[in-house]
Amino acid sequence: MADYYTIEKDGEHTIEIKKSKFICHLYRIETEEHAKELIQRIKKEHWKANHNCSAFVLGKNQEIQRSSDDGEPSGTAGVPMLEVLKKHELQNVLAVVTRYFGGIKLGAGGLIRAYASSVAEALKEIGIVQGILQQEVKLTIEYSLLGRLQNFLEQKNIFIKETTYLENITVTIMCDQLLLDDLTAEMIDLLNNQVTIELGEKSYIEQRI
């Protein structure tokens, strides 16, 4: 994958609607079994709650999607929660909303809005990150070319990971995978082909959006 979207970290956020308390727990997950374990943990922790509704998405294309109303009227909790996760194009995220009933019925429409809002506000509070696949690139050049290369990288806002000074200079940068071919061609042209390019490891860099 060139990129993905997920939550910045595990966390929870509480809202209150007509005296009912909605606690949204958000988790990064790796497997369906992991999600089920977390759901059971929340149910055990909040066993006095009226409902512990859940929704999760797994896979780079959200191949696995699950939701549960946990006793709320069908379609009023799990599905609205799931739709919020899908709307933000998240992957590998579990949401569990614990409801403590406050004595005032919300109706089907009210429940749909409440559960969707609980997840949406939790996502806003906890944060969403974009993971961008980056390629490590090692550029070996003569000392005389360093200034020209540094100016180019600064203009392109390319992160310099490390600079090693030996017989020649090796500048290690991190480049977005999607930009790699164009950037390499530009650097070769800039340095008149007087550069040795070696590719290192790939890794995802996460940035809050």
C-alpha positions as CSV (number, residue, x, y, z in Angstrom):
1,M,0.0,0.0,0.0
2,A,1.2,3.5,-0.8
3,D,-0.7,4.8,2.2
4,Y,-3.4,4.0,4.8
5,Y,-5.5,5.8,7.4
6,T,-6.0,4.7,11.0
7,I,-6.3,6.1,14.5
8,E,-3.3,7.8,16.1
9,K,-3.5,5.7,19.3
10,D,-6.0,3.7,21.4
11,G,-8.3,5.8,23.6
12,E,-11.8,6.7,24.7
13,H,-14.1,9.7,24.6
14,T,-17.4,10.2,26.4
15,I,-20.4,12.2,25.4
16,E,-23.8,12.7,27.1
17,I,-27.1,12.8,25.2
18,K,-30.4,13.3,27.1
19,K,-28.8,11.9,30.3
20,S,-27.5,8.8,28.5
21,K,-23.7,8.4,28.7
22,F,-22.0,7.1,25.5
23,I,-18.4,6.0,26.0
24,C,-16.5,5.3,22.7
25,H,-13.5,3.1,23.0
26,L,-11.2,3.1,19.9
27,Y,-8.5,0.5,19.3
28,R,-6.0,-0.4,16.7
29,I,-6.4,-4.1,15.8
30,E,-4.6,-6.7,13.8
31,T,-7.0,-9.6,13.6
32,E,-10.7,-10.4,14.1
33,E,-9.7,-12.5,17.1
34,H,-8.0,-9.4,18.6
35,A,-11.1,-7.4,18.1
36,K,-13.3,-10.0,19.8
37,E,-11.0,-10.2,22.8
38,L,-11.2,-6.4,23.2
39,I,-15.0,-6.4,22.9
40,Q,-15.3,-9.0,25.6
41,R,-12.9,-7.1,27.8
42,I,-15.1,-4.0,27.5
43,K,-18.2,-6.0,28.2
44,K,-16.6,-7.4,31.3
45,E,-15.4,-4.0,32.5
46,H,-18.7,-2.3,31.8
47,W,-21.0,-5.2,32.8
48,K,-23.5,-2.8,34.4
49,A,-23.9,-0.9,31.2
50,N,-27.1,-1.3,29.2
51,H,-25.3,-1.9,25.9
52,N,-21.8,-2.4,24.5
53,C,-22.2,-2.0,20.8
54,S,-19.3,-2.5,18.4
55,A,-18.0,-2.1,14.9
56,F,-14.7,-2.8,13.2
57,V,-12.9,-2.8,9.9
58,L,-9.9,-4.9,8.9
59,G,-7.7,-5.1,5.8
60,K,-6.2,-2.7,3.4
61,N,-9.5,-2.5,1.5
62,Q,-11.7,-2.9,4.6
63,E,-12.3,-6.5,3.5
64,I,-13.6,-7.5,6.9
65,Q,-16.4,-5.4,8.4
66,R,-18.4,-6.4,11.5
67,S,-20.9,-4.7,13.7
68,S,-23.2,-5.5,16.6
69,D,-26.2,-3.6,18.1
70,D,-25.8,-5.6,21.4
71,G,-29.5,-5.3,22.2
72,E,-30.3,-2.0,20.8
73,P,-33.0,-1.9,18.0
74,S,-31.6,-3.5,14.8
75,G,-29.6,-1.1,12.7
76,T,-29.5,1.7,15.2
77,A,-26.0,1.3,16.7
78,G,-23.5,-1.1,15.1
79,V,-24.1,-0.1,11.5
80,P,-24.0,3.7,12.1
81,M,-20.8,3.2,13.9
82,L,-19.4,1.1,11.1
83,E,-20.4,3.8,8.6
84,V,-18.3,6.4,10.4
85,L,-15.2,4.2,10.3
86,K,-15.8,3.5,6.5
87,K,-16.4,7.2,5.8
88,H,-13.0,8.1,7.2
89,E,-11.5,5.2,5.1
90,L,-9.9,3.7,8.3
91,Q,-8.4,0.3,8.4
92,N,-7.7,-2.1,11.3
93,V,-9.8,-0.1,13.8
94,L,-12.3,-1.2,16.4
95,A,-14.9,1.0,18.0
96,V,-16.9,-0.1,21.0
97,V,-19.6,2.3,22.4
98,T,-20.7,1.6,25.9
99,R,-24.1,3.1,26.8
100,Y,-25.4,3.8,30.2
101,F,-29.1,4.6,29.8
102,G,-30.2,7.9,31.4
103,G,-34.0,7.2,31.5
104,I,-35.0,9.1,28.4
105,K,-35.7,7.1,25.2
106,L,-34.0,8.5,22.1
107,G,-36.0,6.7,19.4
108,A,-34.5,5.0,16.4
109,G,-33.3,8.2,14.7
110,G,-31.9,9.5,17.9
111,L,-30.0,6.3,18.6
112,I,-28.5,6.3,15.1
113,R,-27.3,9.9,15.5
114,A,-26.0,9.2,19.0
115,Y,-23.9,6.2,18.2
116,A,-22.5,7.8,15.0
117,S,-21.7,11.0,16.9
118,S,-20.0,9.1,19.7
119,V,-17.6,7.5,17.2
120,A,-17.1,10.7,15.1
121,E,-16.3,12.8,18.1
122,A,-13.9,10.2,19.5
123,L,-12.1,10.1,16.2
124,K,-11.8,13.9,16.3
125,E,-10.5,13.8,19.9
126,I,-8.1,10.9,19.6
127,G,-6.9,11.8,16.1
128,I,-6.5,10.1,12.7
129,V,-3.1,9.5,11.0
130,Q,-2.1,8.8,7.5
131,G,0.6,6.3,7.1
132,I,2.7,7.0,4.0
133,L,5.0,4.3,2.6
134,Q,8.5,5.8,2.3
135,Q,11.7,4.4,0.7
136,E,15.1,4.9,2.2
137,V,17.5,6.2,-0.5
138,K,21.3,6.5,-0.1
139,L,23.0,9.0,-2.3
140,T,26.8,8.9,-2.6
141,I,28.4,12.0,-4.1
142,E,31.6,14.0,-4.2
143,Y,32.0,16.8,-1.7
144,S,31.7,19.5,-4.3
145,L,28.1,18.5,-5.1
146,L,26.8,18.5,-1.5
147,G,25.6,22.1,-1.5
148,R,23.7,21.6,-4.7
149,L,22.0,18.4,-3.4
150,Q,21.1,20.0,0.0
151,N,19.5,23.0,-1.7
152,F,17.5,20.6,-3.9
153,L,16.3,18.4,-1.0
154,E,15.4,21.5,1.0
155,Q,13.3,22.9,-1.8
156,K,11.5,19.5,-2.2
157,N,11.0,19.3,1.5
158,I,12.7,15.9,1.6
159,F,13.8,14.5,5.0
160,I,17.5,13.9,5.4
161,K,17.9,10.9,7.7
162,E,21.7,10.9,7.9
163,T,24.8,12.3,6.3
164,T,28.1,10.3,6.4
165,Y,31.4,11.9,5.6
166,L,34.1,9.5,4.3
167,E,36.1,9.5,1.0
168,N,32.8,10.6,-0.5
169,I,29.6,11.9,1.1
170,T,26.6,9.6,1.5
171,V,23.3,11.4,2.1
172,T,20.5,9.1,3.3
173,I,17.0,10.4,2.6
174,M,13.4,9.2,3.1
175,C,11.2,9.6,0.0
176,D,7.5,8.9,-0.5
177,Q,7.3,5.7,-2.6
178,L,5.0,7.3,-5.1
179,L,7.5,10.1,-5.8
180,L,10.6,7.9,-6.0
181,D,11.0,7.5,-9.8
182,D,10.5,11.2,-10.5
183,L,12.7,12.3,-7.7
184,T,15.5,9.9,-8.7
185,A,15.4,11.1,-12.3
186,E,15.6,14.8,-11.1
187,M,18.6,14.1,-8.9
188,I,20.5,12.3,-11.6
189,D,19.9,15.3,-13.9
190,L,20.8,17.8,-11.2
191,L,24.1,16.1,-10.4
192,N,25.0,15.3,-14.0
193,N,24.8,11.6,-13.3
194,Q,27.6,11.9,-10.7
195,V,25.7,10.1,-8.0
196,T,25.4,6.5,-6.8
197,I,21.9,5.6,-5.7
198,E,21.2,2.7,-3.4
199,L,17.8,1.8,-2.1
200,G,17.4,0.8,1.5
201,E,14.4,-0.4,3.5
202,K,10.8,0.7,3.2
203,S,8.8,1.9,6.2
204,Y,5.6,3.7,6.9
205,I,5.7,7.2,8.4
206,E,2.5,8.3,10.2
207,Q,1.4,11.9,10.1
208,R,-1.7,13.3,11.9
209,I,-4.3,14.7,9.5
